[in-house]
Structures are given as structure tokens and as C-alpha cells.
Amino acid sequence: MRGIFDRIRGTARLRVSGARPERMLNLLARYGIWFSQMERTDELSLCFTVLHRDLRRAQRLAAEAYFDVEVLRHSGLPTLTQRVKRRFALYIMPPLCVLAVLVLSLFIWEIEITGNETISDAQILSVLDEHGIRVGSFGLCIDRELLRDKVISVLPKISWMTVNVKGCRAEVIIRERVDPPEIVDIGSPADMIAARTGLICEMSVFEGAAQAKKGDTVLQGELLISGTMPSLSGNTRLVRSLGVIKARTWYEISEKMPLEYISKRYTGETKTKKSLIIGNYRLNLYLNGGISLDACDKIIKRERLSLPGGILLPIETVSAEYREYLPETARMSEEDAETILKARLTQRLSEQTKGEPLSLEFETCSDGESVTVTLHAECMEDIGLTVPIQ
């Protein structure tokens, strides 16, 4: 604790030289001058530390006792204050920085969009920019209701929108319009046919005349439920066929992949170009904008500068790294090619079928240059397809 107070009050390190230098310590004690860290350097000199306020008194006592006094160093707050006394920028910059932070916090430096699923952020930002909401715009003059009406008129998929400004950050909350369900005209006559060839395992008819039954094998396009029904009066009447027909279906899908492919061999040659983005302005920190590398990968890293406390600044550093590579022919193993093809075939099956697979069997063949995988799948799906009666 004493050391902390000494740093605040300031200290000075002195070296006294002369005959019997220990007499200097007696003089300091006689006149009530505090000293510490006494060190004897040789027979005619010693060093000690006094407070900054007692420096002149200690020097005067040493001169009266015919000692040579040398100030080795100053330390503490008074010394630091003396050093920066004439540096006016150190006094002006802190309030200017505080003022700049307060002023910049009135502008929008970050826009965050939430709630959008089908509409991209780029579309929303483009519309907001057309109506004056962009990085660097004044955040206190936003008319939320007027802005909402303008954006909805341009993007009709948005049903509701608001903008919440919190300091230098604008949060745009979007609610997209929910499409109404498809309206089926139950009064229009229609038949139900088989969308795929399969073996019927379950058949439930809600409206219409059944043309097939459980256990039948039907071909693609074959009539399953007819919308033409006889009436009690002897005439026919037309209805819209409704029902659920679940059947076992079979798929056979093949894909072929060559074992040789073009790979990248990195040479170790890299180039980095850095830029500084201040608001909407970009400052390139490089001279030559061209790239002499024949083939390279481009890796971009962005970093937003911020103050302590999470206050974002309108300054962003962008680093673009270019890594040169040489294309060369490589060869993958048959096992890797087979794994890739199986994943692709499984994905294609999930896109084609409307049901669940019951069994999957893969057949692989290779000729040394390529691998071919064939998928044999059995699925359970609803094969009913409604078509209007012409």
C-alpha cells in the first residue's frame, strides 16, 4: 500500500558522493525527510529514494554538507504529468473521442434482418436503401409506418415489418405473408389414376366408383377410381373422385462416376490484399489490383471493429487471400466413388418418391476406369393422381 501512495506522490532516486556519505542519511533523519531503498555503491557514495516534494530540500542539505548530488531518475504521477504537460492533444483527444462516439451512435452502422425465409436479405436491403435506410443514415428520423407501407408495396410477400433502432444498430423484423391453401373445387368431376406402376396394399374410396381393389397390380395411368357413377334414375352422374391408394412401388436408378478427376495441388504461393471499409466507402490498402497467379482460390475474411462494451464502429477490415494451385490429375479409390454414388442415389430417390422406402439394394460394378452403382428400391407410397374428366 505504501508503494502505491509513493507512486501517486512521486519519488526521485538520488546518488550522493563525498567523504562519509552516511552523514547524509543523518541529515535527512534530523530534518524529517523520508527516504528508503538505501544502497551503498562504494566507499564514497550511496543511493537512496526520497519523495518528489522533498527533492529540493534533500539537494540543499547535500550542498551545505559539501556532497555531490546526482538525480538518477524520477518516477510517479507528478513526473508523468510534467511529461505530458505540453502535449495538448492528450487533453483534447479524450473529449473528442467521447463526442465522436456520441455523435456516431445517432447513425445506423449495422442492419440486422430477422424473420425472412423466402425473401433474401439482399432484396430487403436493396428496398430499404431506395427509401433512405442504409449504413450511415440518421437513425432518429425513421418513420416506421411510412417505411412499412413503402416496403410492403414493393415486396408484396411481406405482411408486416418494423424497424427498431438501438444505438447504431437497426433491427428489421419481417413477417412474411402466408399463402392460402389451394382451394379444390369439389364440384368439378375428376377421375383418379395411378401415378406409378405398383401393387395395391391399401385402398380407401371416399367418392367415386372403385375400378381396382387391394392386391391388384396396376400400371401407370390405369384408372383406379372413376368419377362417372350410375344414378338411381338410370342416368350417370359425374363426381370428383376422392380416395387414398397406397401401393408398393419399385425404382431402379443408376449413376456412373469416373475414377480420375482434377485435383488442386497448392504451390505455397500466396498473396494478400487488405481493404478498409468506412461506412459505404472502400479504401484499398494496396497499389496493384491485378493478380498474377494463373489459378488460385480466393479466401475473404471480414472483421468489424468495435469499442469496449460491444459498441460497433462503422469500420470494417477486409482481407482477401489468394492461394495459387496447380490442377493435376488424381485418382480416387473405388470405395470412395461407391460411397459418393450411394449418397447421390439415395438423395435422388427421396426426391422422386412421395412415400417411405421399404428396402434398398445397391449393385456396384467397375471396369477399372469408372464405377457404376445401381439402386433397387421398394417403397410404399400413395399413387393416386386426380385428373379432370374431359
Secondary structure, DSSP 8 states (H G I E B T S, - for coil): -HHHHHHHH-EEEEEEESSSTHHHHHHHHHTT--EEEEEEEETTEEEEEEEGGGHHHHHHHHHHTT-EEEEEEEESHHHHHHHTTT-THHHHHHHHHHHHHHHHTTB--EEEEES-SSS-HHHHHHHHHHTT-STT-BGGG--HHHHHHHHHHH-TTEEEEEEEEETTEEEEEEEE---------TTS-EEEEESS-EEEEEEEEEESEE---TT-EE-TT-EEEESEEE-TTSSEEE-B-EEEEEEEEEEEEEEEEESEEEEEEEEEEEEEEEEEEETTEEEE--S------SSEEEEEEEEEEEETTTEEEEEEEEEEEEEEEEEEEEE--HHHHHHHHHHHHHHHHHHH-SSEEEEEEEEEEE-SSEEEEEEEEEEEEE-EEEEE--
